[in-house]
Amino acid sequence: MIEVIDQAGLETQLKTNPHVLVLFYSSWCPFCRSFLPAFNRYAEDPNNQATYIKVRIDEDENPLWETFGLEAVPSVLLFENGVVSRRLDCKLGRGLTEMQFNKWIDSS
């Protein structure tokens, strides 16, 4: 699991790795805190072919909100060769569940 703190760090990882799952989250978000353990479990699976990255975006002014069209967190984006190929966005006021993530992963 890689933790990135800014857009430059994320861009470096996207250039280095062909398949990247990125979790955008905020430390103040209760839905993010609930979802993080599920994301971490997937990231620790040695059979994964993707690189797992967490990006904390606590500040509303963080340009990553706009760059990736994020309206709420947690949100998971799959990048293939540096381009977003799929995304799983949370529902406002509901977050993401491990079951939703499982289904999303299995459908790829």
C-alpha positions in Angstrom: 0.0 0.0 0.0 1.3 3.4 -1.0 0.2 6.6 0.6 0.4 9.8 -1.5 -0.1 13.3 -0.2 -0.4 15.4 -3.4 -1.0 15.4 -7.1 2.7 15.2 -8.0 3.1 12.0 -5.9 0.0 10.5 -7.5 1.2 11.3 -11.0 4.5 9.7 -10.3 2.8 6.5 -9.2 0.5 6.5 -12.2 3.5 6.8 -14.6 5.3 4.0 -12.8 2.5 1.4 -12.4 0.2 0.2 -15.2 -2.8 -0.8 -13.0 -3.5 1.4 -10.0 -6.5 1.5 -7.6 -6.7 4.8 -5.8 -8.8 5.5 -2.7 -9.5 9.1 -2.2 -10.6 9.7 1.5 -10.6 12.2 4.3 -9.6 11.6 7.9 -12.7 13.5 9.2 -15.1 11.3 7.2 -16.9 8.6 9.2 -17.7 6.7 6.0 -14.0 6.7 5.0 -13.0 5.4 8.4 -15.5 2.6 8.0 -14.3 1.7 4.5 -10.5 1.9 5.0 -10.2 -1.6 6.6 -11.8 -3.2 3.6 -9.6 -1.3 1.2 -6.5 -2.2 3.3 -7.4 -5.9 3.2 -7.6 -5.9 -0.5 -4.3 -4.0 -0.8 -2.5 -6.6 1.4 -3.6 -9.5 -0.8 -0.4 -10.9 -2.5 -2.4 -12.0 -5.6 -3.3 -8.5 -6.6 -2.0 -7.3 -9.9 -2.8 -3.7 -9.2 -1.0 -1.2 -7.1 -3.1 0.2 -4.2 -2.8 3.8 -3.3 -4.5 5.9 -0.6 -4.8 9.7 -1.1 -6.0 11.8 1.8 -7.8 14.9 0.7 -8.9 16.6 3.9 -8.9 20.2 2.6 -11.7 21.5 0.4 -9.1 23.5 -1.5 -7.2 20.4 -2.5 -7.1 20.4 -6.4 -7.6 16.7 -6.6 -11.3 17.1 -5.8 -11.7 19.0 -9.1 -9.1 17.2 -11.1 -10.9 13.8 -10.7 -14.5 15.2 -10.3 -14.9 14.0 -6.8 -18.1 15.1 -5.1 -17.7 13.0 -2.0 -15.4 10.5 -0.3 -14.6 7.7 -0.1 -14.2 7.2 -3.9 -12.1 4.5 -5.6 -10.7 5.1 -9.1 -9.0 2.4 -11.3 -6.3 3.8 -13.5 -4.9 1.8 -16.4 -1.8 3.2 -18.0 -2.4 6.6 -16.2 -6.0 7.0 -17.4 -9.2 6.5 -15.3 -10.9 3.4 -16.6 -13.5 2.8 -13.9 -14.7 4.4 -10.7 -16.7 3.7 -7.6 -18.1 6.8 -6.1 -19.8 6.8 -2.7 -23.3 8.1 -2.3 -23.6 11.3 -0.3 -24.5 10.5 3.3 -24.0 6.8 2.8 -20.4 6.1 1.9 -19.2 2.8 0.4 -19.5 -0.7 1.8 -17.2 -3.6 1.5 -19.9 -5.5 -0.4 -20.1 -2.7 -3.0 -16.4 -2.8 -3.3 -16.3 -6.6 -3.6 -18.9 -6.5 -6.4 -17.1 -3.7 -8.2 -13.7 -5.5 -8.0 -15.3 -8.8 -9.2 -16.9 -7.1 -12.2 -13.6 -5.8 -13.6 
